Amino acid sequence: MTPLVGIVLVSHSAEIAHGVQSLVEQLTSGRVVIATAGGTDDGGLGTSYARILDALRTADSGAGVLVLPDLGSSVLTARLVLEDHPDSQAVLADAPFVEGAVAGALAAACGAELSAVVKEAEEARHIGKF
């Protein structure tokens, strides 16, 4: 079976990350590996370098990884992890957290390459809600 692009959800809140993970896994019938890096190492609000790195390793099946941060320091911490691990085939996307996760995961589930998955996630910001 051909590996699919994985997704890492980086949020200040473990609950938010797990909620979006649950939504996306249901929409893709579990075909795409969605890993979360929510909260700090002690369970508080914030971001964790170690959790992001673990999530990257979990989500990487060989086709690359889309990294979606929620806001602020999650972007900075994710950038630091990716800079420290340039060998990882991961792309940090400037995309809305929920809509980007859904659009990216659906593209990944269809077998799209990493660049197309990133593009779908980033273009999700232009989708009207009504």
C-alpha positions in Angstrom: 0.0 0.0 0.0 1.3 3.4 -0.9 2.0 5.6 2.1 -0.2 8.7 2.6 0.8 12.1 3.8 0.3 12.4 7.6 -0.9 15.3 9.6 0.3 16.8 12.9 -2.1 19.1 14.8 -0.2 21.5 17.1 -2.5 23.2 19.6 -2.2 25.0 22.9 -4.9 22.7 24.1 -4.8 18.9 24.1 -8.6 18.8 24.1 -8.8 21.0 20.9 -6.2 18.9 19.2 -7.9 15.7 20.0 -11.3 17.0 19.0 -10.0 18.0 15.5 -8.2 14.7 15.3 -11.4 12.8 16.0 -13.4 14.8 13.4 -10.8 14.3 10.7 -10.3 10.6 11.4 -14.0 10.1 11.0 -14.1 12.1 7.8 -11.3 10.1 6.3 -12.4 6.7 7.7 -9.0 6.5 9.6 -7.0 6.3 6.4 -4.7 9.2 7.3 -2.5 9.2 10.3 -3.4 12.3 12.4 -1.0 12.9 15.3 -1.6 15.5 18.0 0.8 17.7 19.9 -1.5 19.6 22.3 -0.6 21.3 25.5 2.5 21.3 27.5 4.4 18.3 28.9 2.8 18.8 32.3 -0.8 18.9 30.8 -1.2 22.7 30.8 -2.0 25.1 28.0 0.9 25.8 25.7 3.1 24.0 23.3 5.8 21.3 23.7 8.8 20.8 21.6 8.9 17.1 22.6 5.2 16.5 21.8 5.6 18.0 18.4 8.7 15.9 17.6 6.9 12.8 18.8 3.8 13.6 16.7 6.0 14.2 13.6 7.6 10.7 14.0 4.1 9.2 14.5 2.6 10.8 11.4 5.5 10.2 9.0 4.8 7.1 7.0 7.2 8.1 4.2 5.0 10.5 2.1 5.6 13.6 4.2 3.8 15.4 7.0 1.5 18.5 7.0 2.0 20.4 10.2 -0.9 22.6 11.3 -0.4 25.0 14.2 -3.3 26.8 15.9 -1.8 30.1 16.9 1.1 32.1 18.3 3.7 30.1 20.0 2.6 26.9 18.4 3.9 28.3 15.1 7.2 29.3 16.7 7.7 25.9 18.5 6.8 24.0 15.3 9.2 26.0 13.3 12.0 25.4 15.8 11.4 21.6 15.7 11.4 21.6 11.9 14.6 23.7 11.8 16.3 21.3 14.2 15.2 18.3 12.2 15.7 19.3 8.5 15.8 15.7 7.5 12.1 15.4 8.2 9.8 15.7 5.2 7.4 18.1 6.9 5.8 21.3 5.9 4.4 23.9 8.3 1.2 25.3 6.7 -0.3 28.7 7.1 -3.9 27.4 7.2 -7.0 27.6 9.4 -6.7 24.9 12.1 -10.0 23.1 11.6 -10.8 23.8 8.0 -7.2 23.3 7.0 -7.1 19.9 8.8 -10.2 18.7 7.1 -9.2 19.9 3.6 -5.6 18.6 3.9 -6.7 15.2 5.3 -9.3 14.7 2.6 -6.6 15.4 0.0 -4.2 13.1 1.8 -6.8 10.3 2.0 -7.1 10.5 -1.8 -3.4 10.0 -2.2 -2.3 13.5 -3.0 1.3 14.4 -2.7 2.6 16.6 0.2 2.6 19.8 -1.9 -1.0 19.3 -2.9 -2.1 18.5 0.6 -0.4 21.7 1.9 -2.1 23.7 -0.9 -5.5 22.3 -0.1 -5.1 23.1 3.6 -3.9 26.6 2.9 -6.7 27.3 0.4 -9.3 26.3 3.0 -9.1 29.8 4.3 -11.1 31.0 1.3 -14.0 28.6 1.7 -17.1 30.5 2.7 -19.3 29.2 5.4 -22.5 30.5 3.9 
